[in-house]
Amino acid sequence: ACMIKEHDRVVLTKAIPDQGLTAGDVGTVVHVHKNGEAFEVEFLTLHGETVAIATLAASQVRPGQKREITHARLLRA
C-alpha cells in the first residue's frame, strides 16, 4: 500500500455532494490524521481558489496513478 503524505495530490473515490465534490476530483493533502486513517484535503479551482477543505477517511481517497491525467469540469453554483 502506498502511504499518502502531506502535500500529496489525491483522487476522491466517492462524491461529496454537500461540498460540491465528485468522484475523480483531485485535492491536496494538508494534514494527515492518526497515521493515515483520515486526511484533511483541500480542493482548489485551476486558478487557486479553495472550493472545499474536507476531512476524509482513507477509504474516500486514493493516490494518483502515474498514467492518470487531470480533467477540468465546471463547478456548480
C-alpha positions as CSV (number, residue, x, y, z in Angstrom):
1,A,0.0,0.0,0.0
2,C,1.2,3.5,-0.9
3,M,1.5,5.8,2.1
4,I,-0.3,9.1,1.5
5,K,1.6,12.0,2.9
6,E,1.1,15.8,3.5
7,H,1.2,17.7,0.2
8,D,0.4,14.6,-1.9
9,R,-2.3,15.0,-4.5
10,V,-5.1,12.5,-4.0
11,V,-8.2,11.5,-6.0
12,L,-11.6,11.4,-4.4
13,T,-13.2,8.0,-4.7
14,K,-16.8,8.9,-3.8
15,A,-18.8,12.1,-4.4
16,I,-19.4,14.5,-1.5
17,P,-22.4,16.4,-2.9
18,D,-22.8,18.8,0.0
19,Q,-19.3,20.1,-0.6
20,G,-19.8,20.2,-4.4
21,L,-17.2,17.4,-4.9
22,T,-17.5,14.5,-7.3
23,A,-15.6,11.2,-7.6
24,G,-12.4,11.8,-9.5
25,D,-11.8,15.3,-8.2
26,V,-8.1,15.9,-7.3
27,G,-7.2,17.5,-4.0
28,T,-4.0,18.2,-1.9
29,V,-3.5,16.6,1.5
30,V,-2.9,19.4,4.0
31,H,-2.9,17.2,7.1
32,V,-2.7,13.5,7.9
33,H,-4.7,12.2,10.9
34,K,-3.9,9.2,13.0
35,N,-1.1,7.7,10.8
36,G,-3.2,7.8,7.7
37,E,-6.7,6.8,9.0
38,A,-8.0,10.1,7.7
39,F,-6.9,13.2,5.8
40,E,-7.6,16.9,5.6
41,V,-7.8,17.5,1.8
42,E,-8.0,20.9,0.1
43,F,-9.7,21.1,-3.3
44,L,-8.9,24.1,-5.5
45,T,-10.1,25.6,-8.8
46,L,-7.4,25.8,-11.5
47,H,-7.0,29.5,-10.5
48,G,-6.2,28.5,-6.9
49,E,-9.5,29.4,-5.3
50,T,-10.4,27.0,-2.5
51,V,-13.6,25.0,-3.2
52,A,-13.6,22.8,-0.1
53,I,-11.5,21.6,2.7
54,A,-12.8,18.2,3.7
55,T,-11.9,15.6,6.4
56,L,-11.9,12.3,4.5
57,A,-11.4,8.7,5.6
58,A,-8.7,6.8,3.9
59,S,-11.4,4.9,2.0
60,Q,-12.6,8.1,0.4
61,V,-9.3,9.0,-1.3
62,R,-6.6,7.2,-3.3
63,P,-3.2,8.2,-4.6
64,G,-3.0,9.4,-8.1
65,Q,-1.7,6.9,-10.6
66,K,1.4,7.5,-12.8
67,R,-0.6,7.4,-16.1
68,E,-3.6,9.5,-15.0
69,I,-4.3,12.9,-16.3
70,T,-6.3,15.7,-14.5
71,H,-9.6,16.7,-16.1
72,A,-11.4,20.1,-15.8
73,R,-15.1,20.4,-15.0
74,L,-17.2,23.4,-14.2
75,L,-18.2,23.8,-10.6
76,R,-21.9,24.0,-9.9
77,A,-23.1,27.2,-8.2
